[in-house]
Amino acid sequence: MNSSFQKLFATIELQRQKTLDSVRHLSEEHLNKPPGPDKWSAAQILSHLIAGERMSFLYIKKKIQGVAQATDTGIWEEVKINLLKLSQRLPGLKFKAPRIIIEHTPLYKDLPTIIKEWDQVRDDLKQLLETIPDQYINRRVYKHPRAGYLNVRHALLFFREHVIHHTPQIKRLLDQN
Protein backbone atom coordinates (compact mmCIF):
# COMPACT_ATOMS: atom_id res chain seq x y z
CA MET A 1 0.00 0.00 0.00
CA ASN A 2 1.22 3.48 -0.83
CA SER A 3 2.73 5.16 2.26
CA SER A 4 0.36 8.15 2.09
CA PHE A 5 -2.57 5.73 1.98
CA GLN A 6 -1.13 3.76 4.90
CA LYS A 7 -0.85 6.82 7.10
CA LEU A 8 -4.35 8.08 6.28
CA PHE A 9 -5.87 4.64 6.62
CA ALA A 10 -4.28 4.21 10.05
CA THR A 11 -5.66 7.61 11.05
CA ILE A 12 -9.22 6.84 10.00
CA GLU A 13 -9.05 3.42 11.63
CA LEU A 14 -8.00 4.95 14.96
CA GLN A 15 -10.74 7.55 14.59
CA ARG A 16 -13.29 4.82 13.88
CA GLN A 17 -12.26 2.88 16.97
CA LYS A 18 -12.57 6.00 19.14
CA THR A 19 -16.01 6.71 17.69
CA LEU A 20 -17.19 3.17 18.34
CA ASP A 21 -15.66 3.19 21.83
CA SER A 22 -17.62 6.33 22.63
CA VAL A 23 -20.95 4.54 22.06
CA ARG A 24 -20.13 1.05 23.38
CA HIS A 25 -21.83 1.74 26.70
CA LEU A 26 -25.16 2.72 25.12
CA SER A 27 -28.08 0.34 25.34
CA GLU A 28 -29.77 -0.53 22.07
CA GLU A 29 -32.64 1.73 23.13
CA HIS A 30 -30.33 4.71 23.63
CA LEU A 31 -28.37 3.91 20.47
CA ASN A 32 -31.63 4.22 18.50
CA LYS A 33 -33.20 7.14 20.36
CA PRO A 34 -33.23 10.35 18.31
CA PRO A 35 -32.79 13.52 20.39
CA GLY A 36 -35.86 15.09 18.81
CA PRO A 37 -38.01 15.31 15.71
CA ASP A 38 -36.03 15.22 12.47
CA LYS A 39 -32.83 14.50 14.43
CA TRP A 40 -30.68 11.42 13.93
CA SER A 41 -29.99 8.81 16.59
CA ALA A 42 -26.44 7.56 17.13
CA ALA A 43 -27.35 4.42 15.16
CA GLN A 44 -28.57 6.56 12.26
CA ILE A 45 -25.39 8.67 12.29
CA LEU A 46 -23.16 5.59 12.31
CA SER A 47 -25.27 3.92 9.60
CA HIS A 48 -24.91 7.09 7.51
CA LEU A 49 -21.12 7.09 7.90
CA ILE A 50 -20.94 3.43 6.90
CA ALA A 51 -23.21 3.94 3.88
CA GLY A 52 -21.17 6.91 2.67
CA GLU A 53 -17.95 4.95 2.90
CA ARG A 54 -19.48 1.86 1.29
CA MET A 55 -20.85 3.80 -1.67
CA SER A 56 -17.55 5.64 -2.08
CA PHE A 57 -15.65 2.36 -1.96
CA LEU A 58 -17.92 0.81 -4.60
CA TYR A 59 -17.47 3.83 -6.87
CA ILE A 60 -13.68 3.80 -6.48
CA LYS A 61 -13.59 0.03 -7.04
CA LYS A 62 -15.47 0.49 -10.32
CA LYS A 63 -13.41 3.45 -11.51
CA ILE A 64 -10.07 1.92 -10.56
CA GLN A 65 -10.64 -0.67 -13.28
CA GLY A 66 -10.10 2.10 -15.84
CA VAL A 67 -7.49 3.97 -13.84
CA ALA A 68 -5.00 4.07 -16.73
CA GLN A 69 -7.45 6.21 -18.71
CA ALA A 70 -8.29 8.54 -15.82
CA THR A 71 -6.54 11.89 -15.53
CA ASP A 72 -4.54 13.13 -12.57
CA THR A 73 -5.87 15.57 -10.04
CA GLY A 74 -4.16 18.92 -9.71
CA ILE A 75 -4.23 22.19 -7.82
CA TRP A 76 -7.98 22.67 -8.37
CA GLU A 77 -8.75 19.38 -6.64
CA GLU A 78 -6.46 20.38 -3.74
CA VAL A 79 -8.49 23.58 -3.41
CA LYS A 80 -11.74 21.58 -3.52
CA ILE A 81 -10.64 19.07 -0.85
CA ASN A 82 -9.51 21.91 1.41
CA LEU A 83 -12.86 23.67 0.99
CA LEU A 84 -14.60 20.37 1.67
CA LYS A 85 -12.53 19.87 4.82
CA LEU A 86 -13.40 23.40 5.95
CA SER A 87 -17.09 22.79 5.29
CA GLN A 88 -17.02 19.69 7.49
CA ARG A 89 -15.44 21.58 10.39
CA LEU A 90 -17.59 24.69 10.49
CA PRO A 91 -20.00 24.06 13.37
CA GLY A 92 -23.01 25.94 12.05
CA LEU A 93 -22.78 24.66 8.50
CA LYS A 94 -25.21 21.85 7.77
CA PHE A 95 -25.68 19.83 4.63
CA LYS A 96 -28.56 17.64 3.72
CA ALA A 97 -27.28 14.14 3.03
CA PRO A 98 -27.33 13.40 -0.70
CA ARG A 99 -30.49 11.59 -1.76
CA ILE A 100 -28.55 8.64 -3.13
CA ILE A 101 -26.88 8.13 0.26
CA ILE A 102 -30.21 8.40 2.08
CA GLU A 103 -31.77 5.88 -0.29
CA HIS A 104 -28.91 3.42 0.23
CA THR A 105 -28.53 3.71 3.99
CA PRO A 106 -29.82 0.70 5.85
CA LEU A 107 -30.39 1.36 9.53
CA TYR A 108 -28.19 -0.82 11.69
CA LYS A 109 -29.94 -0.92 15.05
CA ASP A 110 -27.41 -2.71 17.23
CA LEU A 111 -23.75 -2.10 17.92
CA PRO A 112 -22.49 -5.57 16.89
CA THR A 113 -24.05 -5.09 13.44
CA ILE A 114 -22.67 -1.56 13.16
CA ILE A 115 -19.19 -2.81 14.03
CA LYS A 116 -19.46 -5.76 11.63
CA GLU A 117 -20.63 -3.58 8.73
CA TRP A 118 -17.99 -0.88 9.30
CA ASP A 119 -15.29 -3.55 9.68
CA GLN A 120 -16.34 -5.02 6.34
CA VAL A 121 -16.27 -1.69 4.52
CA ARG A 122 -12.86 -0.86 5.93
CA ASP A 123 -11.47 -4.34 5.15
CA ASP A 124 -12.69 -4.01 1.57
CA LEU A 125 -11.20 -0.53 1.33
CA LYS A 126 -7.85 -1.69 2.71
CA GLN A 127 -7.68 -4.53 0.20
CA LEU A 128 -8.44 -2.13 -2.64
CA LEU A 129 -5.83 0.39 -1.47
CA GLU A 130 -3.23 -2.36 -1.53
CA THR A 131 -3.86 -2.93 -5.25
CA ILE A 132 -3.42 0.66 -6.46
CA PRO A 133 -0.01 1.16 -8.09
CA ASP A 134 1.87 4.29 -6.98
CA GLN A 135 1.74 5.83 -10.46
CA TYR A 136 -2.07 5.97 -10.20
CA ILE A 137 -2.56 7.44 -6.73
CA ASN A 138 -3.43 10.89 -8.08
CA ARG A 139 -6.00 9.72 -10.62
CA ARG A 140 -9.58 11.01 -10.54
CA VAL A 141 -11.39 7.86 -9.38
CA TYR A 142 -13.52 9.21 -6.53
CA LYS A 143 -16.57 11.39 -7.01
CA HIS A 144 -17.79 13.38 -4.04
CA PRO A 145 -21.42 14.55 -4.33
CA ARG A 146 -20.47 18.21 -3.82
CA ALA A 147 -16.75 18.48 -4.62
CA GLY A 148 -16.77 16.40 -7.78
CA TYR A 149 -13.91 14.23 -9.01
CA LEU A 150 -11.03 13.68 -6.62
CA ASN A 151 -8.37 11.05 -6.01
CA VAL A 152 -8.25 8.22 -3.46
CA ARG A 153 -6.16 10.21 -0.97
CA HIS A 154 -8.88 12.86 -1.07
CA ALA A 155 -11.50 10.17 -0.43
CA LEU A 156 -9.62 9.04 2.69
CA LEU A 157 -9.34 12.66 3.83
CA PHE A 158 -13.06 13.09 3.34
CA PHE A 159 -13.82 9.94 5.36
CA ARG A 160 -11.80 11.47 8.21
CA GLU A 161 -13.54 14.82 7.91
CA HIS A 162 -16.97 13.23 7.64
CA VAL A 163 -16.51 11.54 11.02
CA ILE A 164 -15.17 14.80 12.49
CA HIS A 165 -18.27 16.54 11.14
CA HIS A 166 -20.65 14.07 12.81
CA THR A 167 -18.70 13.71 16.09
CA PRO A 168 -20.40 16.72 17.76
CA GLN A 169 -23.80 15.16 17.02
CA ILE A 170 -22.71 11.94 18.68
CA LYS A 171 -21.29 13.84 21.66
CA ARG A 172 -24.54 15.74 22.13
CA LEU A 173 -26.42 12.44 22.13
CA LEU A 174 -24.01 11.01 24.70
CA ASP A 175 -24.43 14.08 26.91
CA GLN A 176 -28.18 13.45 26.93
CA ASN A 177 -27.75 9.86 28.18
N, C-alpha and C positions, 0 to 999 in steps of 0.2 A: 504494500500500500504506500502511496506517495506520502512523504513525511508531513506535508501540510494537511493532508487528509487525516493522518494518524493523530496529530495534535488536536485538531478540531473534533474528531470523533471521540477522543478521550475526554475532551471538555464536555461535549453534549451527553456523554454517558454518565459522567460524574453528576452533572446537572439533573439528569433524569433520576438517578438514584436519590439525590437530595429531595427532589419533588415527591417521589414515591414515599420516601421515609417520612415526609411531613404529613402524609395522610394515612399512614399505616394504623394509627390508633383509632381512626374513625370507624364507627359501626357502619354497617351497610345502610342503615336508615339515614345516618348523618351524611354519608358519602353521596346519597341521592337526594338530599334535601336542598332545594333551591332557596336562596336567601329572601326571595320575594318574587312577585309576578314578573315574567319576562327576564328573569335572572337565571344563570346557569348554576347547577350544582357542581360539586367537585368532580363527580363522575362524568358529567357532561363536558366539563373543561378538559379533563384527561382524555375522554373519548375524541374530542375535537382535535387535540394535539396529535393523537395517534392517527386519526383519519388524514390530517394534513400531511403528516410524514409518509403515510402509506401511499397516498395518491401521488405525492412528489416522487417517491421511490419508483412507483410504477411508470411514471412519465420518463424519468431518467433512464430506467432500464430499457424502455422502448427506444428512446432517442440515442442511447449509447451504441445501439446496433449500427447506426449510420454515422458514427462519430467522425469518421474520416472525411465525410462531406460537410460536416458542420464547420462554422467559422469560429474563430477565437473571439473571446470577449476583449474589451479594451477599456479605455478610460471612462467612457460613458457608462458602462456596466458597473465600474467601481463607484461612480457617482450615485447610480441607482441603488446599489446595495447599501451605501452609507445613508442615503435618504430613507431607505426601508428600515435600517437599524434605528435611526433616529425616530421614525414613526412608531416603532414598537416600544420605545422607551419614554415617550412623552405621556405623562399620566392621564391627562384629560382627553387625549386623542383616542377615539373609538372607531373601529371599523366593523361593519357588518360582515360576518363570515361569508365568503363566496357561496353562491347557491349550490354549485357543484359539490363543495365540501359538505354543506348541510345535507344535501341529498344522499351523500355517501358516508354519513357518519352513523354507524350503529352505536347504540348506547350500551356501554359495558357497565353493568350495575354493581359488580362486586370487584374488590381489589385483586383477587387472584386472576380474574379474567383480564383486567386492565394490565396487570404485570405481564401476563402471558402474551397478550396482543402486542404490547410495546416491545417486549423482548424479541418477538418474531420480526417486527418491522426493522428493528435495529440490527438483528442478525442478518436479515436479507440485505440491508444497506451496507453493512460491513463487507459481506461477500462481494457485493457489486463493486465497492470501492477498491477492493483488492485486485479487480480485473482491469482497471482503467490504466492504460499505459501513460507514463509521465508526459509524453508529447501531446496528449489529448486533455490534460487537466483544465485547460482554459477554454475548452470548446463550449459553445452555447447548447447545452443539453437539458437545461432546467428552465421551466417556464413558471414564473411566479404570477399569480392572478393580477397583481397591480404593477409590479416592476418589470414584467416582461421576461425576455430571454436572458438567462444568466448561466454561469458555469456551476460545476458541482461544489466547489469551495463556497460559492455564494449560497448554495442550497443549505450546506451545513451551517453557515453563519446565520441564515434565516431560521433554521430549526432552533438554534440557541436563542436567538432574539424572540422567537415566538413563545418559548417557555418563559423567558424573562417578562414578556408582555402579560402573560396570564398569571404569573406568580402573585401579584398583588390581589387578584381575585381569589385565589386559593387561600392566601393569608387572611383575607377578610372573612372567608367562610370558616377558617379555623378559629379565628377570634370569637366567632359567634357560638362555637361549640364548647 
